[in-house]
Amino acid sequence: MQLECFQKPIKGVVEVLSPRFGDERGSFSRWFCAEQLCDYIENLSFRQINHSENFLKGTVRGLHYQLGPQREYKVVRCIRGRVLDVVVDLRETSDTFLQLISVELCAARNNALIIPPGCAHGFQVLEHDSQLLYLHTADYLPNYEGGVHLKDPMLNIQWPLSITEISVRDIGLPELPENFKGLSL
Ligand SMILES: Cc1cn([C@H]2C[C@H](O)[C@@H](COP(=O)(O)OP(=O)(O)O[C@H]3O[C@H](C)C(=O)[C@H](O)[C@H]3O)O2)c(=O)[nH]c1=O
């Protein structure tokens, strides 16, 4: 039961496809395998698992990241519905600094995304009642959390739908300064 891993254009961002084995009862699939994914996640150990429930199509969450000692790998999986996941490379030394990718995560495709430290993450909900599961390699510490405004002109993220729900906090996130040099990891 091999996971299929696809390195995306931003170094360290990997799409993981889990084959689904179906029969009359339903299906079985593996969502994570340390042996297969340890090459993509340094010092592989998860500290927290989170669940994101999203009622309304068009909802946007993010873009968030954790800093310094709390920088983390995230494995993000859509376990119900469909979302457009967006990852922005904020790493100062990265060849893809300030580049972004968007990947459709959906329960039907049984795919997930590995997001490395130094990348900001956000998503837009494409179907009502979509849910995400997150695996985190660091504890959540609000004092070490950073964020980028979802409409930062420097990033020009093309959100596919008009935004229906967004938190006050996310609306208040800053745009990147013009002379932003990136995060040092
Ligand atoms: C992230 C997080 C939040 N919380 C508390 C803090 C708030 O009281 C409440 C909701 O938090 P927030 O509005 O930050 O949740 P999201 O906007 O979904 O944040 C997430 O969405 C973006 C797209 C991500 O990539 C991160 O996983 C995460 O930042 O849960 C916790 O207790 N632990 C946590 O790990």
The ligand as a MOL file (V3000), in Angstrom:
LIG
                    3D

  0  0  0     0  0            999 V3000
M  V30 BEGIN CTAB
M  V30 COUNTS 35 37 0 0 0
M  V30 BEGIN ATOM
M  V30 1 C -4.2240 27.0680 14.8810 0
M  V30 2 C -4.6980 26.8210 16.2740 0
M  V30 3 C -5.6970 27.5910 16.8350 0
M  V30 4 N -6.0930 27.3460 18.1160 0
M  V30 5 C -7.1810 28.1410 18.6660 0
M  V30 6 C -6.9640 29.6250 18.5850 0
M  V30 7 C -8.3470 30.1670 18.3760 0
M  V30 8 O -8.9670 30.3760 19.6180 0
M  V30 9 C -9.0790 29.0470 17.6590 0
M  V30 10 C -9.1960 29.2900 16.1770 0
M  V30 11 O -7.9050 29.6020 15.7260 0
M  V30 12 P -7.7130 30.2610 14.3080 0
M  V30 13 O -8.8010 31.2350 14.0350 0
M  V30 14 O -6.2790 30.7240 14.2380 0
M  V30 15 O -7.8860 29.0060 13.3320 0
M  V30 16 P -7.5330 29.0160 11.7750 0
M  V30 17 O -7.7400 30.3570 11.1860 0
M  V30 18 O -8.2170 27.8550 11.1870 0
M  V30 19 O -5.9550 28.7520 11.7590 0
M  V30 20 C -5.4120 27.6730 11.0160 0
M  V30 21 O -5.5960 27.9690 9.6740 0
M  V30 22 C -4.4470 28.1260 8.8630 0
M  V30 23 C -4.8790 28.0080 7.4260 0
M  V30 24 C -3.3450 27.1800 9.2000 0
M  V30 25 O -2.5760 26.7170 8.3580 0
M  V30 26 C -3.1310 26.8290 10.6010 0
M  V30 27 O -3.2430 25.4370 10.7760 0
M  V30 28 C -4.0120 27.5070 11.5420 0
M  V30 29 O -3.4200 28.7540 11.7960 0
M  V30 30 O -8.3210 27.8620 17.8860 0
M  V30 31 C -5.5180 26.3740 18.8780 0
M  V30 32 O -5.8970 26.2050 20.0530 0
M  V30 33 N -4.5200 25.6070 18.3450 0
M  V30 34 C -4.0910 25.7900 17.0620 0
M  V30 35 O -3.1830 25.0840 16.6210 0
M  V30 END ATOM
M  V30 BEGIN BOND
M  V30 1 1 1 2
M  V30 2 2 2 3
M  V30 3 1 2 34
M  V30 4 1 3 4
M  V30 5 1 4 5
M  V30 6 1 4 31
M  V30 7 1 5 6
M  V30 8 1 5 30
M  V30 9 1 6 7
M  V30 10 1 7 8
M  V30 11 1 7 9
M  V30 12 1 9 10
M  V30 13 1 9 30
M  V30 14 1 10 11
M  V30 15 1 11 12
M  V30 16 2 12 13
M  V30 17 1 12 14
M  V30 18 1 12 15
M  V30 19 1 15 16
M  V30 20 2 16 17
M  V30 21 1 16 18
M  V30 22 1 16 19
M  V30 23 1 19 20
M  V30 24 1 20 21
M  V30 25 1 20 28
M  V30 26 1 21 22
M  V30 27 1 22 23
M  V30 28 1 22 24
M  V30 29 2 24 25
M  V30 30 1 24 26
M  V30 31 1 26 27
M  V30 32 1 26 28
M  V30 33 1 28 29
M  V30 34 2 31 32
M  V30 35 1 31 33
M  V30 36 1 33 34
M  V30 37 2 34 35
M  V30 END BOND
M  V30 END CTAB
M  END
